[in-house]
């Protein structure tokens, strides 16, 4: 298939710049993929479409301030930046080597092996190598947790480039159930849940469990190849606990629905199932690089909650795959535009059953 087949027209004024308050008052498009029908309501109305025994699975990953601004200096301390220009370093993920991180840099052409990037008197990194895929390996003097602690002290909230103003508080770019820090972008489908809505669902005997996928390049890098089959997914770190695996497998065994909150949750569940070559999941901690595109056979997820995604993105391709009908999903997006839905990270939601 061609990447251009996942394009659509979106007026810029429909790109959400901040979340709705309260968050569960966002719009919700309910999509029935069997009958190819849609309904319009608000996210708080999702209670009408959920049943006792449904299992909601969400990604509990927590965002940290992964965007850093610093000065680029040579290994001898000579300033390489003329006219006071800053270097932006975007922390993508730690590697297996202590203190070594995969990062992106802007402008990347100034970053060379042997240079040092200073963010504060007690926070800097050394550039090790530039890779062909555009990423860079850097060495911090601190271990992973301390790097994130200093990033949260000196860094900036890593909102996407289409959000023009950085929020004042990190909690604005965080789900209410976030707990495992490590994401450089929020699993935004979960933004629509509030504490009061979660309580209402639990009172309905809807069940919940969580997993972790630390959002990285695999989630947000654009597809640059003409054929989607030529796109290579970057791996991302995931974890499913033994308790969560038991809940998920029991729901499947008993014929109860497994409802994934967000494309990251879908990729984790289906990715682990594929790795294990089973129609279920087990406890797992490690990497996945699954690319879900039309034609994929879903083994675990029965329904999903998601936002409205960028044109030509792997996320839109995943949603099209889950719906089973690319043209139908693009028609849903067209109707969302006509009905003034808000798009992308802080935007409205879609529930696909």
C-alpha positions in Angstrom: 0.0 0.0 0.0 1.1 3.6 -0.6 1.6 6.1 2.2 -0.5 8.6 0.2 -3.5 6.4 0.7 -3.6 7.5 4.4 -3.7 11.2 3.7 -6.6 13.5 4.5 -7.3 17.2 4.6 -7.4 18.9 8.0 -8.0 22.6 8.6 -5.3 24.0 11.0 -7.9 25.5 13.3 -9.0 22.0 14.3 -5.6 21.1 15.7 -6.2 21.2 19.5 -3.8 23.4 21.4 -4.9 22.5 25.0 -7.2 19.9 26.5 -10.9 20.4 27.2 -11.8 21.0 30.8 -13.0 18.7 32.3 -11.3 16.2 30.1 -14.1 13.8 29.8 -16.2 16.5 28.1 -14.2 16.0 24.9 -16.2 14.8 21.9 -16.4 11.0 21.2 -17.0 9.4 17.9 -18.3 5.8 18.4 -17.4 3.7 15.4 -19.0 0.3 14.8 -16.6 -1.5 12.5 -19.0 -4.4 11.8 -21.9 -2.2 10.6 -19.8 0.7 9.4 -21.8 3.2 11.5 -20.9 6.1 13.7 -22.5 8.0 16.6 -21.5 11.3 18.1 -21.5 12.0 21.8 -19.1 13.1 24.6 -16.4 10.9 26.2 -18.3 10.9 29.5 -21.0 9.0 27.6 -18.7 6.1 27.0 -20.5 4.4 30.0 -23.4 3.7 27.6 -21.1 1.6 25.4 -19.3 -0.4 28.1 -20.5 -3.5 29.9 -20.0 -5.2 33.2 -16.9 -7.4 32.8 -15.2 -5.4 30.1 -11.5 -5.1 30.7 -9.9 -1.7 30.0 -6.2 -1.9 29.5 -4.2 1.3 29.5 -0.6 2.5 29.2 0.6 3.8 32.6 3.8 5.4 31.2 4.7 8.8 32.6 6.2 11.6 30.5 9.3 13.4 31.7 10.8 16.7 30.4 12.7 15.2 27.6 13.4 18.4 25.6 16.6 20.1 26.7 18.2 23.3 25.5 21.9 23.7 25.9 25.2 25.1 24.6 27.3 23.1 22.2 31.0 23.2 23.1 34.0 21.3 21.8 35.9 18.7 23.9 38.4 21.5 24.6 35.7 23.8 25.9 35.7 26.1 22.8 32.2 27.5 22.0 31.1 26.2 18.6 27.8 28.1 18.4 28.1 31.6 16.9 25.7 34.4 17.8 24.5 32.6 20.9 22.5 30.0 19.0 21.3 27.1 21.2 21.2 23.4 20.6 18.1 21.4 21.3 18.6 17.9 22.5 15.6 15.6 22.6 16.1 12.6 24.9 14.6 9.5 23.2 15.6 6.6 25.3 18.5 5.2 27.5 20.6 2.4 26.1 21.9 -0.7 27.9 25.1 1.2 28.7 25.0 3.3 31.8 24.6 7.0 31.1 24.4 6.5 27.3 21.2 7.8 25.6 19.8 7.9 22.1 18.8 11.5 21.3 17.8 13.8 18.5 19.5 17.1 18.0 18.4 20.4 16.3 20.2 21.7 14.4 21.9 18.3 14.0 24.5 19.5 11.5 26.5 21.2 14.3 26.7 18.1 16.5 29.8 16.1 16.0 31.5 13.2 17.9 33.7 14.6 20.6 31.6 17.7 21.3 30.0 18.4 24.7 26.5 19.8 25.2 26.1 21.7 28.5 22.6 22.3 30.0 23.6 23.5 33.4 26.7 23.5 35.6 25.8 20.0 36.9 24.2 18.6 33.7 25.9 17.9 30.4 26.6 15.1 27.9 29.4 14.1 25.5 28.5 13.3 21.9 29.7 9.8 21.1 28.4 9.0 17.5 26.0 10.2 14.9 24.0 7.3 13.3 22.7 7.1 9.8 19.1 7.1 10.9 19.6 10.7 12.3 19.8 9.7 15.9 22.8 10.4 18.1 24.4 8.6 21.0 25.5 10.7 23.9 27.1 10.0 27.3 25.9 11.5 30.5 27.9 11.2 33.8 24.7 10.2 35.6 22.7 6.9 35.5 19.2 6.9 33.9 17.1 8.0 36.9 19.3 10.9 37.7 19.3 12.0 34.1 15.5 12.1 34.1 15.6 13.9 37.5 17.8 16.6 36.1 15.8 16.7 32.8 12.7 17.4 34.9 14.6 20.2 36.7 16.2 21.9 33.7 14.2 20.6 30.7 10.9 21.4 28.9 7.7 19.5 28.4 8.0 17.5 25.1 4.8 18.6 23.5 4.5 18.0 19.7 5.5 20.7 17.3 1.9 21.5 16.4 1.2 22.6 20.0 2.4 26.2 19.9 2.6 27.0 23.6 4.3 24.8 26.1 2.0 24.0 29.1 3.0 25.5 32.4 2.6 22.2 34.3 3.7 18.7 33.2 0.4 17.3 34.5 -1.4 18.9 31.6 0.5 16.6 29.3 -0.1 13.5 31.5 -2.8 11.0 32.1 -4.4 10.8 35.5 -3.1 7.3 36.0 0.5 7.8 34.8 3.0 6.2 37.2 6.0 4.7 35.4 8.3 7.5 34.2 10.0 7.1 30.9 8.0 8.4 27.9 9.1 11.3 25.7 5.5 11.8 24.4 2.2 11.1 26.2 -0.1 8.1 25.4 -2.8 10.7 24.7 -5.8 8.5 24.3 -5.9 8.3 28.0 -6.2 12.0 28.5 -10.0 11.7 28.4 -10.2 9.8 31.6 -10.9 11.6 34.8 -11.0 10.3 38.3 -14.7 10.7 38.5 -15.3 8.8 35.2 -13.0 6.0 36.3 -14.9 5.6 39.6 -18.2 5.5 37.7 -16.9 2.8 35.4 -15.6 0.8 38.4 -19.0 1.1 40.0 -20.4 -0.4 36.8 -18.1 -3.4 37.4 -15.9 -2.5 34.4 -12.4 -3.9 35.2 -9.0 -2.2 34.6 -5.4 -3.2 34.3 -2.3 -1.6 33.0 0.9 -2.1 31.1 3.9 0.1 30.2 5.2 1.2 26.8 7.6 4.1 27.0 6.8 6.2 23.9 9.7 6.8 21.6 10.6 7.0 18.0 8.5 4.0 17.0 5.4 6.0 17.9 6.0 9.4 16.5 8.5 9.3 13.6 6.8 10.0 10.2 6.6 7.5 7.4 9.0 8.7 4.7 8.8 5.7 2.3 6.4 5.7 -0.6 5.3 2.1 0.2 4.3 1.6 3.8 5.9 -1.9 3.7 9.3 -0.2 3.4 8.9 1.7 6.6 11.0 0.5 9.5 9.7 0.8 13.0 12.0 1.7 15.9 11.8 -0.5 18.9 10.2 0.7 22.1 10.5 -0.7 25.7 7.4 -2.4 27.1 6.4 -4.3 30.2 3.4 -6.5 31.0 3.2 -7.7 34.6 2.2 -11.2 35.6 -1.0 -9.8 37.2 -2.0 -7.9 34.1 -1.3 -10.9 31.9 -3.6 -13.1 34.0 -6.4 -10.5 33.9 -6.2 -10.2 30.1 -6.0 -13.9 29.5 -8.9 -14.6 31.8 -11.0 -12.0 30.1 -10.3 -13.6 26.7 -11.0 -17.1 28.1 -14.4 -15.9 29.5 -15.4 -14.1 26.4 -15.2 -10.6 28.0 -14.0 -7.7 25.8 -10.4 -6.4 26.1 -10.6 -2.7 25.4 -7.2 -1.0 24.7 -6.7 2.7 25.5 -4.5 4.0 22.7 -2.4 2.7 19.9 0.5 2.2 22.3 -1.6 -0.3 24.3 -2.7 -2.0 21.1 0.9 -2.4 19.9 2.0 -3.7 23.3 -0.7 -6.4 23.5 -0.5 -7.5 19.9 3.3 -7.2 19.8 3.8 -9.4 22.9 1.2 -11.9 21.6 3.1 -12.1 18.3 6.4 -12.5 19.9 5.1 -15.4 22.0 3.2 -16.8 19.0 0.1 -17.3 21.1 -3.4 -15.8 21.1 -2.8 -14.5 24.5 -0.1 -12.5 26.4 2.3 -13.5 29.2 4.4 -11.4 31.5 7.0 -9.7 29.4 9.7 -7.1 29.7 11.7 -6.0 26.7 11.5 -4.5 23.2 8.9 -4.5 20.6 9.0 -3.0 17.1 5.7 -4.2 15.7 4.2 -2.2 12.7 0.5 -2.8 12.5 -0.9 -2.0 9.1 -3.9 -3.1 7.1 -4.1 -6.9 6.8 -2.8 -7.4 10.3 -4.7 -10.1 12.3 -5.6 -9.0 15.8 -5.4 -11.6 18.5 -6.0 -9.8 21.8 -7.7 -6.4 21.4 -11.5 -6.4 20.9 -12.1 -2.7 21.0 -10.0 0.4 21.2 -10.1 4.1 22.3 -7.9 6.4 20.3 -7.5 10.0 19.3 -7.5 11.4 15.7 -4.0 11.0 14.3 -1.8 12.8 11.8 -2.1 12.1 8.1 0.2 9.4 6.7 1.2 8.2 10.2 1.7 4.7 11.5 -0.9 5.4 14.1 -3.6 6.1 11.4 -2.5 3.0 9.6 -3.0 1.0 12.8 -6.5 2.4 13.3 -7.3 1.6 9.6 -6.1 -2.0 10.2 -8.2 -2.4 13.3 -11.3 -1.1 11.5 -10.7 -3.4 8.6 -11.7 -0.7 6.1 -9.3 2.1 5.3 -11.9 4.0 3.2 -14.4 3.8 6.1 -11.9 5.2 8.6 -11.0 8.0 6.2 -14.7 8.8 5.9 -14.9 8.9 9.7 -12.1 11.4 9.7 -14.0 13.5 7.0 -17.1 13.5 9.2 -15.0 14.5 12.2 -13.7 17.5 10.3 -17.3 18.4 9.2 -18.4 18.1 12.8 -15.5 20.3 14.1 -13.8 17.6 16.1 -10.5 18.6 17.7 -7.5 16.7 16.4 -4.2 15.2 17.7 -2.8 15.0 21.2 -5.2 17.4 23.0 -8.1 16.6 20.7 -11.2 14.5 20.8 -11.6 10.7 20.9 -12.8 7.8 18.8 -14.1 4.5 20.3 -13.9 1.6 17.8 -15.9 -1.5 18.6 
